[in-house]
Amino acid sequence: MRAIVNTPGGPAPVELRDVPEPVPGPNEALVAVRAFSLNRGELRSFVNNEAGWIPGQDVSGVVLKAASGGLGPPAGTRVVALTDEFGWAEQVAVPTHRIVPLPDNVSFAQAATLPVAGLTALRCVRLGGALIGRRVLITGAAGGVGTLAIQIAARSGAHVTAVVGRPERAAGLTDIGAHDIVRRIEDATGRYSLILESGGGNSLSEAVKHIEANGTVVVYGNSSGEPSTISFQDFRAAQNARIQSFFYFTSGAEEMFAPDLALLVSLIADGGLRPVIGVERNWADLATVAESLRGRQVAGKAVFHTGDP
Ligand SMILES: NC(=O)c1ccc[n+]([C@@H]2O[C@H](COP(=O)([O-])OP(=O)(O)OC[C@H]3O[C@@H](n4cnc5c(N)ncnc54)[C@H](OP(=O)(O)O)[C@@H]3O)[C@@H](O)[C@H]2O)c1
């Protein structure tokens, strides 16, 4: 089968190559991958993992072979799944408890935006508790997690402020639920009950200065790679606020991935969640699009098709 493999040190960081087909375990279904998405975190794995490794966590497609153990969806079911790796391939073996069936009105491309970014957005928003009437600020708002988090927070009743890096990055964010859009977190006025912070560096330092008493700053990324300065004094005006780290993979019990993914799928199906897909291409273009993502040029998610969309 064809797969995208890691080629560190080569002319491109990854390449489409022929590789052996996966052999599923008894509790794994074999999925024919139709679409997948690229996450910013995966840009780092191109560098950190060995040559020949197959990346890929967010996949959607059709079950080719049901798990021999009898669990999970039957062959022919349209599905979305979260894999740990190996997803950027024509076929991938996925544990049945990580697979969610797709209704006909949810496309493979829409579904492929959900596993890592959607679970991160959903679970980070949940860390704010009941959000009706609360103020929420989201940094990196034009990105993959940000565009989903805006919608989930707005749907939860929050007043949402989005932080974007350039004026053109604001395009479409009001339509998906952002009430205010600012260019720098310093420009946000007032304090927030929940801040989703992924910029790092000064962005995290400023987030602490914008949180309200008892509020929560969720730190789930460090896109800038910069360290932050934070002082106890910053909390004088926001006493008992907390900084909460978030890692999607350990953010809940293993068996909760599928129910949460199913919730996100149902939100798309009922029209309450519209994934922003800024780039949709054949997988042959992955290396080029990866550079656009690294350069903050992709609005929302980058989605790839293994064949015709
Ligand atoms: N902890 C977890 O489990 C988890 C899960 C998923 C993602 N993440 C992390 O969360 C962050 C967001 O993920 P994502 O998939 O939404 O990424 P993304 O689609 O690339 O969006 C990130 C956004 O952050 C903004 N940004 C601000 N400062 C930046 C900087 N110095 N360098 C690059 N981007 C900067 C960019 O928008 P502007 O250009 O408009 O500023 C960019 O669009 C990443 O750091 C990712 O690694 C963590």
The ligand as an ORCA input file, in Angstrom:
! r2SCAN-3c Opt
* xyz 0 1
  N      -1.812     19.655     24.572
  C      -2.425     18.980     23.618
  O      -2.930     17.881     23.844
  C      -2.508     19.595     22.257
  C      -3.407     19.093     21.305
  C      -3.486     19.751     20.069
  C      -2.659     20.839     19.806
  N      -1.772     21.246     20.742
  C      -0.920     22.419     20.522
  O      -1.796     23.529     20.504
  C      -1.326     24.508     19.600
  C      -2.425     24.794     18.586
  O      -2.608     23.619     17.785
  P      -3.319     23.736     16.384
  O      -3.382     22.389     15.823
  O      -4.546     24.552     16.535
  O      -2.228     24.597     15.588
  P      -2.469     25.596     14.366
  O      -3.619     25.130     13.552
  O      -1.152     25.763     13.719
  O      -2.901     26.942     15.085
  C      -2.029     27.583     15.960
  C      -2.224     29.062     15.829
  O      -1.468     29.711     16.839
  C      -1.143     31.009     16.385
  N       0.172     31.374     16.853
  C       0.411     32.336     17.757
  N       1.697     32.484     17.961
  C       2.315     31.582     17.178
  C       3.677     31.297     16.954
  N       4.658     31.978     17.553
  N       3.978     30.309     16.100
  C       2.998     29.638     15.472
  N       1.674     29.903     15.642
  C       1.336     30.880     16.501
  C      -1.255     31.003     14.867
  O      -2.283     31.901     14.483
  P      -1.977     33.440     14.178
  O      -0.956     33.449     13.071
  O      -3.301     34.003     13.834
  O      -1.428     33.992     15.457
  C      -1.691     29.596     14.528
  O      -2.707     29.566     13.576
  C      -0.044     23.951     19.000
  O       1.047     24.468     19.748
  C      -0.183     22.455     19.207
  O       1.062     21.817     19.249
  C      -1.677     20.647     21.949
*
